[in-house]
Amino acid sequence: MSNTLESYVNHLVSVITVDGRNIVGTLKGFDQAVNLIMDECHERVYSSHRGVEQVILGLYVVRGDNVALIGEVDEDLDTRLDLENIRAEPLNECKT
Amino acid sequence: MLPLSLLKTAQNHPMLVELKNGETYNGNLVSCDNWMNINLKDVICTSRDGDKFWRMPECYIRGSTIKYLRLPDEVIDLVKEEVVARGRGRGENRGRGGPPRGRGGPGRGFGGRGRGGGGPGGGRGGPGRGGMKKKEGFK
């Protein structure tokens, strides 16, 4: 069993960066340093008193140093999310 | 697709680079290397708070200071074209390279000579070849 991000390529992924941001997009490529290519990505900004704000970003290369977590997103489930009614505390940045 | 190869393809395209310190650099990519160090030209630098601006003809950014790069959407399509073009070029060579490979044709170096009649030290174990030669006096 191989432990790479290979299985996530061309799938929708959710990335949490070290500064606590959540970026959702299609993973197009990666390397050993976990530098990522994210296509059609957007940032989801969570708030405890407003709905989720989606900021469209486009094509990004994210440097691996800044990646904390990558998770595969179920696209079906994601489209069924009612972002306007989600309330959540924003994440803090990673403490090194 | 490797991020660094995407970057190589993005040469001469405009891009936005955000550094770990929050500064943003907008400019055209001149070159990049395996450490993601990049050279931009016609650069506009914006401070973290967005209140200060600098304009410079070129700049060099050390890869380790980069947080992310924002590229124009068309760059990803350019990579696909490059991969197709490269694959096609290599395929043509493969067809032509068949026969010479089997025969060890002229100009192929030691491959041809070894098969044919064995030039000096070809494949026949000429004098001083074929296995390890013990050097005298090397105890």
gemmi code that builds the backbone of each chain (N, CA, C; Angstrom):
import gemmi

chains = {
    "A": [
        ("MET", (0.854, -1.199, 0.000), (0.000, 0.000, 0.000), (0.883, 1.239, 0.000)),
        ("SER", (0.663, 2.130, -0.960), (1.534, 3.291, -1.079), (0.964, 4.460, -0.306)),
        ("ASN", (1.805, 5.204, 0.444), (1.262, 6.320, 1.209), (1.580, 7.644, 0.554)),
        ("THR", (1.071, 7.861, -0.655), (1.270, 9.168, -1.263), (-0.093, 9.789, -1.516)),
        ("LEU", (-0.018, 11.009, -2.017), (-1.236, 11.743, -2.349), (-1.759, 11.362, -3.725)),
        ("GLU", (-1.108, 10.370, -4.322), (-1.462, 9.966, -5.683), (-2.957, 9.718, -5.844)),
        ("SER", (-3.561, 9.094, -4.849), (-4.980, 8.754, -4.966), (-5.880, 9.982, -4.920)),
        ("TYR", (-5.341, 11.114, -4.470), (-6.157, 12.323, -4.390), (-6.079, 13.161, -5.659)),
        ("VAL", (-5.128, 12.808, -6.555), (-4.934, 13.657, -7.739), (-6.180, 13.653, -8.600)),
        ("ASN", (-6.558, 14.855, -9.061), (-7.768, 15.093, -9.852), (-9.048, 14.937, -9.041)),
        ("HIS", (-8.899, 14.878, -7.725), (-10.086, 14.866, -6.867), (-10.179, 16.160, -6.095)),
        ("LEU", (-11.360, 16.377, -5.562), (-11.558, 17.563, -4.740), (-10.922, 17.315, -3.376)),
        ("VAL", (-10.076, 18.247, -2.946), (-9.455, 18.104, -1.630), (-9.632, 19.379, -0.835)),
        ("SER", (-9.549, 19.213, 0.456), (-9.619, 20.340, 1.369), (-8.279, 20.424, 2.083)),
        ("VAL", (-7.640, 21.563, 1.972), (-6.315, 21.739, 2.560), (-6.420, 22.713, 3.716)),
        ("ILE", (-5.799, 22.371, 4.830), (-5.707, 23.338, 5.926), (-4.261, 23.794, 5.982)),
        ("THR", (-4.077, 25.100, 5.904), (-2.728, 25.645, 5.908), (-2.307, 25.966, 7.326)),
        ("VAL", (-1.012, 26.220, 7.508), (-0.511, 26.445, 8.871), (-1.082, 27.717, 9.491)),
        ("ASP", (-1.561, 28.647, 8.648), (-2.149, 29.846, 9.249), (-3.650, 29.671, 9.503)),
        ("GLY", (-4.132, 28.439, 9.425), (-5.507, 28.162, 9.814), (-6.528, 28.376, 8.714)),
        ("ARG", (-6.065, 28.522, 7.473), (-7.007, 28.731, 6.371), (-7.434, 27.407, 5.769)),
        ("ASN", (-8.636, 27.389, 5.199), (-9.152, 26.183, 4.565), (-9.302, 26.446, 3.066)),
        ("ILE", (-8.533, 25.735, 2.254), (-8.604, 25.922, 0.801), (-9.167, 24.652, 0.191)),
        ("VAL", (-10.179, 24.785, -0.632), (-10.796, 23.626, -1.277), (-10.567, 23.734, -2.776)),
        ("GLY", (-10.102, 22.638, -3.391), (-9.888, 22.695, -4.828), (-9.508, 21.332, -5.369)),
        ("THR", (-9.240, 21.267, -6.667), (-8.852, 20.012, -7.296), (-7.341, 19.883, -7.219)),
        ("LEU", (-6.876, 18.789, -6.648), (-5.437, 18.571, -6.547), (-4.926, 18.089, -7.902)),
        ("LYS", (-4.073, 18.874, -8.521), (-3.578, 18.504, -9.845), (-2.212, 17.854, -9.784)),
        ("GLY", (-1.471, 18.143, -8.719), (-0.136, 17.573, -8.635), (0.485, 17.853, -7.283)),
        ("PHE", (1.551, 17.117, -7.002), (2.237, 17.288, -5.734), (3.651, 16.759, -5.907)),
        ("ASP", (4.500, 17.026, -4.912), (5.831, 16.436, -4.940), (6.227, 16.003, -3.535)),
        ("GLN", (7.451, 15.548, -3.369), (7.875, 15.010, -2.076), (7.854, 16.051, -0.966)),
        ("ALA", (7.984, 17.312, -1.344), (7.965, 18.360, -0.328), (6.542, 18.769, 0.011)),
        ("VAL", (5.564, 18.054, -0.564), (4.139, 18.356, -0.411), (3.787, 19.734, -0.971)),
        ("ASN", (4.600, 20.244, -1.912), (4.138, 21.400, -2.676), (2.935, 20.904, -3.462)),
        ("LEU", (1.895, 21.726, -3.561), (0.661, 21.273, -4.209), (0.282, 22.156, -5.373)),
        ("ILE", (-0.345, 21.550, -6.375), (-1.001, 22.330, -7.415), (-2.495, 22.186, -7.169)),
        ("MET", (-3.164, 23.309, -6.907), (-4.602, 23.278, -6.653), (-5.288, 24.066, -7.759)),
        ("ASP", (-6.190, 23.421, -8.461), (-6.880, 24.099, -9.551), (-8.309, 24.439, -9.126)),
        ("GLU", (-8.812, 25.562, -9.644), (-10.185, 26.018, -9.356), (-10.436, 26.053, -7.863)),
        ("CYS", (-9.506, 26.570, -7.114), (-9.684, 26.496, -5.679), (-10.324, 27.761, -5.122)),
        ("HIS", (-10.880, 27.586, -3.959), (-11.477, 28.707, -3.254), (-11.192, 28.547, -1.776)),
        ("GLU", (-11.171, 29.668, -1.098), (-10.953, 29.622, 0.337), (-12.294, 29.704, 1.025)),
        ("ARG", (-12.484, 28.887, 2.025), (-13.731, 28.947, 2.812), (-13.418, 29.627, 4.116)),
        ("VAL", (-14.047, 30.752, 4.325), (-13.828, 31.507, 5.550), (-15.000, 31.264, 6.476)),
        ("TYR", (-14.700, 30.653, 7.609), (-15.756, 30.331, 8.557), (-15.915, 31.448, 9.577)),
        ("SER", (-17.151, 31.592, 10.051), (-17.410, 32.628, 11.047), (-18.453, 32.121, 12.012)),
        ("SER", (-18.365, 32.571, 13.276), (-19.329, 32.097, 14.272), (-20.642, 32.853, 14.218)),
        ("HIS", (-20.681, 33.978, 13.448), (-21.956, 34.691, 13.396), (-22.488, 34.902, 11.987)),
        ("ARG", (-21.664, 34.556, 10.977), (-22.172, 34.664, 9.598), (-21.989, 33.326, 8.918)),
        ("GLY", (-22.585, 33.145, 7.748), (-22.372, 31.909, 6.991), (-20.962, 31.849, 6.442)),
        ("VAL", (-20.683, 30.761, 5.729), (-19.346, 30.554, 5.190), (-19.136, 31.421, 3.946)),
        ("GLU", (-18.014, 32.109, 3.908), (-17.722, 32.923, 2.731), (-16.753, 32.161, 1.837)),
        ("GLN", (-17.052, 32.079, 0.551), (-16.140, 31.401, -0.379), (-15.430, 32.444, -1.228)),
        ("VAL", (-14.117, 32.464, -1.135), (-13.330, 33.420, -1.907), (-12.683, 32.662, -3.059)),
        ("ILE", (-13.053, 33.001, -4.280), (-12.524, 32.257, -5.428), (-11.065, 32.616, -5.644)),
        ("LEU", (-10.201, 31.596, -5.803), (-8.775, 31.834, -5.938), (-8.238, 31.494, -7.329)),
        ("GLY", (-8.650, 30.372, -7.909), (-8.141, 30.021, -9.242), (-7.076, 28.949, -9.167)),
        ("LEU", (-5.982, 29.128, -9.912), (-4.909, 28.133, -9.965), (-3.811, 28.536, -9.002)),
        ("TYR", (-3.541, 27.683, -8.046), (-2.562, 27.997, -7.023), (-1.480, 26.934, -6.945)),
        ("VAL", (-0.254, 27.383, -6.651), (0.791, 26.453, -6.238), (1.057, 26.779, -4.783)),
        ("VAL", (0.773, 25.837, -3.903), (0.980, 26.074, -2.480), (2.258, 25.376, -2.061)),
        ("ARG", (3.121, 26.105, -1.382), (4.369, 25.517, -0.954), (4.140, 24.564, 0.220)),
        ("GLY", (4.811, 23.441, 0.194), (4.597, 22.398, 1.185), (4.780, 22.816, 2.625)),
        ("ASP", (5.674, 23.819, 2.850), (5.911, 24.295, 4.228), (4.637, 24.754, 4.894)),
        ("ASN", (3.680, 25.196, 4.077), (2.492, 25.841, 4.629), (1.293, 24.921, 4.742)),
        ("VAL", (1.500, 23.648, 4.379), (0.381, 22.724, 4.406), (0.383, 21.968, 5.721)),
        ("ALA", (-0.755, 21.960, 6.404), (-0.873, 21.204, 7.643), (-1.624, 19.898, 7.407)),
        ("LEU", (-2.657, 19.958, 6.569), (-3.524, 18.796, 6.429), (-4.163, 18.794, 5.047)),
        ("ILE", (-4.295, 17.597, 4.462), (-5.022, 17.481, 3.197), (-6.048, 16.372, 3.360)),
        ("GLY", (-7.287, 16.684, 3.013), (-8.304, 15.652, 3.121), (-9.096, 15.560, 1.830)),
        ("GLU", (-9.483, 14.350, 1.462), (-10.279, 14.207, 0.242), (-11.729, 14.553, 0.572)),
        ("VAL", (-12.361, 15.275, -0.357), (-13.732, 15.729, -0.134), (-14.691, 14.912, -0.991)),
        ("ASP", (-15.791, 14.484, -0.405), (-16.840, 13.806, -1.158), (-17.629, 14.877, -1.900)),
        ("GLU", (-17.468, 14.925, -3.224), (-18.076, 16.026, -3.983), (-19.582, 16.082, -3.836)),
        ("ASP", (-20.203, 14.916, -3.785), (-21.668, 14.874, -3.606), (-22.077, 15.550, -2.318)),
        ("LEU", (-21.415, 15.121, -1.265), (-21.715, 15.646, 0.062), (-21.463, 17.148, 0.095)),
        ("ASP", (-20.403, 17.544, -0.590), (-20.013, 18.954, -0.557), (-21.059, 19.834, -1.220)),
        ("THR", (-21.638, 19.353, -2.322), (-22.629, 20.180, -3.015), (-23.907, 20.298, -2.196)),
        ("ARG", (-24.095, 19.329, -1.272), (-25.318, 19.370, -0.463), (-25.163, 20.238, 0.781)),
        ("LEU", (-23.951, 20.751, 0.997), (-23.739, 21.596, 2.172), (-24.479, 22.911, 2.025)),
        ("ASP", (-25.108, 23.325, 3.110), (-25.774, 24.615, 3.101), (-24.846, 25.610, 3.770)),
        ("LEU", (-23.934, 26.170, 2.982), (-22.876, 27.002, 3.553), (-23.410, 28.235, 4.268)),
        ("GLU", (-24.562, 28.725, 3.811), (-25.082, 29.954, 4.431), (-25.443, 29.757, 5.887)),
        ("ASN", (-25.823, 28.535, 6.231), (-26.277, 28.299, 7.595), (-25.252, 27.606, 8.480)),
        ("ILE", (-24.034, 27.508, 7.996), (-23.001, 26.888, 8.832), (-22.323, 27.971, 9.657)),
        ("ARG", (-22.227, 27.700, 10.954), (-21.515, 28.617, 11.833), (-20.358, 27.856, 12.459)),
        ("ALA", (-19.167, 28.431, 12.389), (-18.012, 27.753, 12.961), (-16.959, 28.780, 13.348)),
        ("GLU", (-16.250, 28.465, 14.424), (-15.133, 29.314, 14.826), (-14.002, 29.136, 13.824)),
        ("PRO", (-13.398, 30.208, 13.414), (-12.247, 30.031, 12.520), (-11.096, 29.352, 13.252)),
        ("LEU", (-10.256, 28.631, 12.483), (-9.129, 27.919, 13.082), (-8.017, 28.891, 13.445)),
        ("ASN", (-7.225, 28.496, 14.436), (-6.040, 29.282, 14.758), (-4.880, 28.830, 13.892)),
        ("GLU", (-3.819, 29.601, 13.921), (-2.659, 29.171, 13.161), (-1.897, 28.121, 13.971)),
        ("CYS", (-1.080, 27.334, 13.254), (-0.302, 26.312, 13.946), (0.767, 26.982, 14.789)),
        ("LYS", (0.979, 26.435, 15.962), (2.042, 26.996, 16.801), (3.260, 26.120, 16.618)),
        ("THR", (4.392, 26.712, 16.276), (5.606, 25.912, 16.061), (6.507, 25.948, 17.275)),
    ],
    "B": [
        ("MET", (1.216, 15.673, -12.129), (2.005, 16.834, -12.587), (2.780, 17.421, -11.420)),
        ("LEU", (4.035, 17.686, -11.633), (4.842, 18.229, -10.541), (4.685, 19.742, -10.446)),
        ("PRO", (4.571, 20.269, -9.237), (4.457, 21.721, -9.062), (5.607, 22.481, -9.711)),
        ("LEU", (6.834, 21.940, -9.595), (7.963, 22.676, -10.164), (7.930, 22.650, -11.685)),
        ("SER", (7.375, 21.609, -12.274), (7.288, 21.626, -13.736), (6.189, 22.565, -14.194)),
        ("LEU", (5.137, 22.689, -13.394), (4.102, 23.674, -13.721), (4.720, 25.064, -13.706)),
        ("LEU", (5.578, 25.287, -12.744), (6.220, 26.588, -12.626), (7.115, 26.858, -13.831)),
        ("LYS", (7.851, 25.842, -14.268), (8.722, 26.006, -15.436), (7.894, 26.375, -16.651)),
        ("THR", (6.727, 25.739, -16.777), (5.849, 26.025, -17.908), (5.309, 27.439, -17.832)),
        ("ALA", (5.210, 27.957, -16.597), (4.607, 29.277, -16.413), (5.577, 30.406, -16.689)),
        ("GLN", (6.786, 30.086, -17.188), (7.740, 31.155, -17.471), (7.154, 32.128, -18.470)),
        ("ASN", (7.449, 33.410, -18.249), (6.939, 34.513, -19.066), (5.482, 34.836, -18.815)),
        ("HIS", (4.864, 34.153, -17.855), (3.479, 34.492, -17.521), (3.449, 35.350, -16.276)),
        ("PRO", (2.410, 36.164, -16.139), (2.309, 36.973, -14.917), (1.859, 36.093, -13.764)),
        ("MET", (2.272, 36.468, -12.564), (1.811, 35.723, -11.413), (1.890, 36.560, -10.156)),
        ("LEU", (1.241, 36.064, -9.137), (1.269, 36.726, -7.850), (1.945, 35.780, -6.878)),
        ("VAL", (2.896, 36.296, -6.132), (3.590, 35.464, -5.160), (3.327, 36.059, -3.790)),
        ("GLU", (2.847, 35.254, -2.871), (2.738, 35.761, -1.505), (3.815, 35.092, -0.679)),
        ("LEU", (4.531, 35.910, 0.078), (5.597, 35.388, 0.920), (5.060, 35.068, 2.294)),
        ("LYS", (5.865, 34.370, 3.063), (5.447, 34.008, 4.408), (5.255, 35.237, 5.281)),
        ("ASN", (5.942, 36.327, 4.947), (5.781, 37.538, 5.754), (4.587, 38.374, 5.301)),
        ("GLY", (3.814, 37.872, 4.362), (2.588, 38.557, 3.944), (2.748, 39.519, 2.787)),
        ("GLU", (3.979, 39.780, 2.373), (4.170, 40.663, 1.221), (3.743, 39.948, -0.045)),
        ("THR", (3.234, 40.731, -1.009), (2.871, 40.106, -2.274), (3.684, 40.732, -3.396)),
        ("TYR", (4.111, 39.905, -4.325), (4.892, 40.349, -5.468), (4.146, 39.962, -6.735)),
        ("ASN", (3.816, 40.962, -7.539), (3.140, 40.711, -8.817), (4.131, 40.957, -9.925)),
        ("GLY", (4.335, 39.949, -10.773), (5.273, 40.190, -11.869), (5.276, 39.014, -12.815)),
        ("ASN", (6.101, 39.099, -13.854), (6.219, 38.005, -14.819), (7.369, 37.099, -14.436)),
        ("LEU", (7.135, 35.800, -14.488), (8.164, 34.861, -14.105), (9.233, 34.766, -15.186)),
        ("VAL", (10.474, 35.025, -14.800), (11.574, 34.891, -15.751), (12.118, 33.473, -15.678)),
        ("SER", (12.439, 33.043, -14.451), (13.016, 31.709, -14.306), (12.751, 31.174, -12.916)),
        ("CYS", (12.934, 29.874, -12.764), (12.787, 29.257, -11.459), (13.724, 28.059, -11.412)),
        ("ASP", (13.979, 27.561, -10.204), (14.865, 26.412, -10.090), (14.251, 25.353, -9.177)),
        ("ASN", (15.036, 24.328, -8.890), (14.512, 23.205, -8.119), (14.191, 23.525, -6.673)),
        ("TRP", (14.633, 24.675, -6.211), (14.309, 25.068, -4.839), (13.160, 26.065, -4.812)),
        ("MET", (12.546, 26.276, -5.960), (11.466, 27.245, -6.109), (11.963, 28.678, -5.986)),
        ("ASN", (13.297, 28.897, -6.026), (13.786, 30.275, -6.096), (13.293, 30.826, -7.426)),
        ("ILE", (12.798, 32.070, -7.432), (12.256, 32.600, -8.673), (12.778, 33.986, -8.975)),
        ("ASN", (12.745, 34.295, -10.254), (13.186, 35.594, -10.737), (11.985, 36.197, -11.461)),
        ("LEU", (11.557, 37.369, -11.000), (10.408, 38.026, -11.625), (10.850, 39.315, -12.281)),
        ("LYS", (10.123, 39.752, -13.321), (10.425, 41.061, -13.864), (9.163, 41.910, -13.912)),
        ("ASP", (9.397, 43.233, -13.943), (8.303, 44.237, -13.896), (7.413, 43.966, -12.695)),
        ("VAL", (8.000, 44.133, -11.541), (7.383, 43.687, -10.296), (6.729, 44.833, -9.539)),
        ("ILE", (5.575, 44.537, -8.975), (4.970, 45.460, -8.022), (4.882, 44.725, -6.696)),
        ("CYS", (5.510, 45.306, -5.679), (5.520, 44.688, -4.370), (4.543, 45.434, -3.475)),
        ("THR", (3.703, 44.705, -2.784), (2.745, 45.317, -1.863), (3.037, 44.818, -0.467)),
        ("SER", (3.008, 45.727, 0.473), (3.302, 45.331, 1.848), (2.159, 44.497, 2.412)),
        ("ARG", (2.378, 43.911, 3.569), (1.421, 43.015, 4.205), (0.054, 43.662, 4.402)),
        ("ASP", (0.059, 44.916, 4.830), (-1.216, 45.593, 5.109), (-1.829, 46.226, 3.873)),
        ("GLY", (-1.138, 46.141, 2.752), (-1.701, 46.698, 1.527), (-1.580, 48.213, 1.449)),
        ("ASP", (-0.741, 48.791, 2.299), (-0.673, 50.254, 2.294), (0.576, 50.798, 1.610)),
        ("LYS", (1.580, 49.954, 1.426), (2.794, 50.459, 0.778), (3.029, 49.704, -0.520)),
        ("PHE", (3.513, 50.425, -1.531), (3.758, 49.802, -2.823), (5.142, 50.164, -3.324)),
        ("TRP", (5.790, 49.178, -3.957), (7.069, 49.441, -4.595), (7.004, 48.914, -6.012)),
        ("ARG", (7.750, 49.578, -6.894), (7.826, 49.097, -8.261), (9.284, 48.827, -8.557)),
        ("MET", (9.587, 47.640, -9.130), (10.989, 47.376, -9.457), (11.085, 46.612, -10.759)),
        ("PRO", (12.143, 46.829, -11.542), (12.268, 46.165, -12.836), (12.406, 44.646, -12.703)),
        ("GLU", (13.052, 44.194, -11.617), (13.160, 42.753, -11.437), (13.423, 42.425, -9.986)),
        ("CYS", (13.192, 41.189, -9.622), (13.521, 40.787, -8.272), (13.796, 39.295, -8.239)),
        ("TYR", (14.472, 38.865, -7.183), (14.796, 37.455, -6.978), (14.228, 37.054, -5.629)),
        ("ILE", (13.458, 35.998, -5.624), (12.820, 35.558, -4.380), (13.307, 34.165, -4.032)),
        ("ARG", (13.784, 34.003, -2.818), (14.224, 32.696, -2.348), (13.004, 31.814, -2.117)),
        ("GLY", (13.070, 30.601, -2.623), (11.915, 29.708, -2.579), (11.371, 29.460, -1.196)),
        ("SER", (12.283, 29.382, -0.217), (11.846, 29.031, 1.137), (10.981, 30.111, 1.766)),
        ("THR", (10.976, 31.314, 1.187), (10.175, 32.392, 1.780), (8.776, 32.463, 1.183)),
        ("ILE", (8.508, 31.594, 0.210), (7.222, 31.674, -0.482), (6.135, 30.942, 0.294)),
        ("LYS", (4.970, 31.559, 0.376), (3.813, 30.881, 0.954), (3.033, 30.199, -0.171)),
        ("TYR", (2.673, 30.976, -1.189), (2.016, 30.369, -2.340), (2.200, 31.240, -3.567)),
        ("LEU", (1.884, 30.647, -4.722), (1.930, 31.403, -5.966), (0.562, 31.284, -6.622)),
        ("ARG", (0.080, 32.386, -7.148), (-1.182, 32.341, -7.889), (-0.856, 32.503, -9.359)),
        ("LEU", (-1.269, 31.522, -10.160), (-0.946, 31.523, -11.583), (-2.193, 31.758, -12.422)),
        ("PRO", (-2.023, 32.277, -13.645), (-3.192, 32.412, -14.516), (-3.714, 31.029, -14.907)),
        ("ASP", (-5.035, 30.923, -15.022), (-5.667, 29.621, -15.258), (-5.162, 28.919, -16.516)),
        ("GLU", (-4.754, 29.682, -17.528), (-4.378, 29.036, -18.796), (-3.081, 28.234, -18.694)),
        ("VAL", (-2.285, 28.476, -17.654), (-0.987, 27.788, -17.540), (-1.179, 26.281, -17.436)),
        ("ILE", (-2.222, 25.859, -16.768), (-2.404, 24.421, -16.588), (-2.707, 23.763, -17.936)),
        ("ASP", (-3.357, 24.482, -18.835), (-3.606, 23.928, -20.165), (-2.320, 23.851, -20.963)),
        ("LEU", (-1.397, 24.780, -20.728), (-0.114, 24.766, -21.433), (0.695, 23.535, -21.058)),
        ("VAL", (0.602, 23.106, -19.819), (1.357, 21.932, -19.387), (0.869, 20.709, -20.140)),
        ("LYS", (-0.457, 20.595, -20.294), (-0.998, 19.437, -20.995), (-0.487, 19.402, -22.425)),
        ("GLU", (-0.404, 20.589, -23.069), (0.080, 20.639, -24.453), (1.522, 20.203, -24.525)),
        ("GLU", (2.335, 20.634, -23.522), (3.751, 20.285, -23.519), (3.940, 18.793, -23.384)),
        ("VAL", (3.159, 18.178, -22.512), (3.288, 16.742, -22.282), (2.981, 15.989, -23.568)),
        ("VAL", (1.951, 16.437, -24.292), (1.573, 15.790, -25.548), (2.678, 15.956, -26.573)),
        ("ALA", (3.229, 17.148, -26.666), (4.276, 17.427, -27.661), (5.517, 16.615, -27.373)),
        ("ARG", (5.868, 16.503, -26.085), (7.063, 15.754, -25.710), (6.874, 14.268, -26.005)),
        ("GLY", (5.690, 13.765, -25.676), (5.400, 12.344, -25.897), (5.456, 12.008, -27.371)),
        ("ARG", (4.960, 12.923, -28.226), (4.965, 12.686, -29.665), (6.387, 12.644, -30.193)),
        ("GLY", (7.232, 13.570, -29.724), (8.617, 13.631, -30.198), (9.367, 12.365, -29.846)),
        ("ARG", (9.170, 11.889, -28.629), (9.884, 10.709, -28.174), (9.406, 9.476, -28.939)),
        ("GLY", (8.138, 9.434, -29.270), (7.576, 8.291, -29.991), (8.222, 8.151, -31.356)),
        ("GLU", (8.441, 9.282, -32.044), (9.048, 9.228, -33.378), (10.434, 8.650, -33.297)),
        ("ASN", (11.218, 9.094, -32.330), (12.598, 8.603, -32.200), (12.626, 7.109, -31.931)),
        ("ARG", (11.648, 6.665, -31.155), (11.627, 5.248, -30.789), (11.501, 4.390, -32.039)),
        ("GLY", (10.682, 4.778, -32.976), (10.477, 4.008, -34.206), (11.761, 3.904, -35.005)),
        ("ARG", (12.477, 5.026, -35.105), (13.680, 5.046, -35.925), (14.829, 4.339, -35.251)),
        ("GLY", (14.829, 4.319, -33.967), (15.974, 3.788, -33.233), (15.963, 2.273, -33.131)),
        ("GLY", (14.942, 1.610, -33.653), (14.822, 0.160, -33.520), (15.973, -0.598, -34.134)),
        ("PRO", (16.084, -0.584, -35.440), (17.108, -1.403, -36.115), (18.511, -1.120, -35.622)),
        ("PRO", (18.973, 0.114, -35.561), (20.348, 0.332, -35.123), (20.615, -0.297, -33.775)),
        ("ARG", (19.635, -0.311, -32.915), (19.845, -0.854, -31.586), (20.190, -2.330, -31.658)),
        ("GLY", (19.492, -3.064, -32.497), (19.716, -4.507, -32.581), (21.062, -4.826, -33.213)),
        ("ARG", (21.444, -4.019, -34.162), (22.624, -4.339, -34.954), (23.880, -3.698, -34.408)),
        ("GLY", (23.737, -2.737, -33.619), (24.930, -2.021, -33.148), (25.569, -1.295, -34.298)),
        ("GLY", (24.772, -0.470, -34.984), (25.231, 0.178, -36.212), (26.360, 1.162, -35.972)),
        ("PRO", (26.804, 1.759, -37.023), (27.965, 2.654, -36.964), (27.707, 3.813, -36.035)),
        ("GLY", (28.694, 4.148, -35.335), (28.597, 5.325, -34.460), (27.897, 5.039, -33.172)),
        ("ARG", (27.658, 3.818, -32.901), (26.911, 3.481, -31.694), (27.889, 3.202, -30.559)),
        ("GLY", (29.144, 3.270, -30.816), (30.112, 3.123, -29.709), (30.372, 1.672, -29.378)),
        ("PHE", (30.522, 1.412, -28.112), (31.001, 0.094, -27.712), (29.992, -1.015, -27.972)),
        ("GLY", (28.743, -0.667, -28.115), (27.728, -1.701, -28.359), (28.018, -2.459, -29.640)),
        ("GLY", (28.238, -1.718, -30.709), (28.450, -2.339, -32.025), (29.724, -3.130, -32.055)),
        ("ARG", (30.751, -2.568, -31.517), (32.054, -3.209, -31.592), (32.069, -4.512, -30.832)),
        ("GLY", (31.409, -4.551, -29.757), (31.419, -5.761, -28.928), (30.787, -6.931, -29.648)),
        ("ARG", (29.738, -6.619, -30.402), (29.004, -7.702, -31.051), (29.751, -8.192, -32.279)),
        ("GLY", (30.251, -7.318, -33.068), (30.821, -7.619, -34.383), (31.981, -8.578, -34.299)),
        ("GLY", (33.102, -8.095, -33.960), (34.213, -9.045, -33.959), (35.060, -8.802, -32.745)),
        ("GLY", (34.622, -7.849, -32.030), (35.370, -7.523, -30.808), (36.619, -6.759, -31.148)),
        ("GLY", (36.526, -5.458, -31.048), (37.752, -4.669, -31.133), (38.552, -4.970, -29.887)),
        ("PRO", (39.593, -4.286, -29.683), (40.404, -4.546, -28.484), (39.557, -4.390, -27.237)),
        ("GLY", (39.500, -5.435, -26.509), (38.741, -5.398, -25.254), (37.246, -5.337, -25.491)),
        ("GLY", (36.827, -5.851, -26.639), (35.417, -5.762, -27.027), (34.524, -6.555, -26.110)),
        ("GLY", (34.266, -7.757, -26.384), (33.382, -8.493, -25.487), (33.978, -9.861, -25.288)),
        ("ARG", (35.102, -10.019, -25.832), (35.704, -11.345, -25.851), (36.722, -11.508, -24.751)),
        ("GLY", (36.926, -10.536, -24.039), (37.928, -10.653, -22.962), (39.325, -10.588, -23.545)),
        ("GLY", (39.583, -9.501, -24.225), (40.927, -9.307, -24.781), (41.940, -9.199, -23.656)),
        ("PRO", (43.128, -9.021, -24.012), (44.198, -9.000, -23.012), (43.910, -7.966, -21.945)),
        ("GLY", (43.984, -8.389, -20.780), (43.828, -7.455, -19.663), (42.374, -7.134, -19.350)),
        ("ARG", (41.447, -7.836, -19.933), (40.031, -7.552, -19.653), (39.341, -8.812, -19.245)),
        ("GLY", (38.103, -8.741, -18.967), (37.308, -9.916, -18.599), (37.516, -10.232, -17.136)),
        ("GLY", (36.747, -9.601, -16.321), (36.894, -9.881, -14.893), (37.838, -8.900, -14.254)),
        ("MET", (38.071, -9.087, -13.031), (38.874, -8.143, -12.262), (40.341, -8.449, -12.444)),
        ("LYS", (41.021, -7.389, -12.719), (42.451, -7.567, -12.894), (43.096, -7.171, -11.585)),
        ("LYS", (43.883, -8.049, -11.025), (44.516, -7.746, -9.745), (45.716, -6.851, -10.004)),
        ("LYS", (45.750, -5.823, -9.258), (46.885, -4.903, -9.450), (48.022, -5.423, -8.625)),
        ("GLU", (49.171, -5.461, -9.251), (50.309, -5.976, -8.512), (50.764, -4.961, -7.496)),
        ("GLY", (51.235, -5.494, -6.399), (51.792, -4.608, -5.378), (50.720, -3.899, -4.591)),
        ("PHE", (49.492, -4.309, -4.747), (48.411, -3.613, -4.042), (47.893, -4.538, -2.967)),
        ("LYS", (48.683, -4.796, -1.989), (48.213, -5.731, -0.971), (47.372, -4.949, 0.002)),
    ],
}
model = gemmi.Model(1)
for chain_id, residues in chains.items():
    chain = gemmi.Chain(chain_id)
    for i, (resn, *xyz) in enumerate(residues, 1):
        res = gemmi.Residue()
        res.name, res.seqid = resn, gemmi.SeqId(i, " ")
        for name, pos in zip(("N", "CA", "C"), xyz):
            atom = gemmi.Atom()
            atom.name, atom.element = name, gemmi.Element(name[0])
            atom.pos, atom.b_iso = gemmi.Position(*pos), 0.0
            res.add_atom(atom)
        chain.add_residue(res)
    model.add_chain(chain)
structure = gemmi.Structure()
structure.add_model(model)
structure.setup_entities()
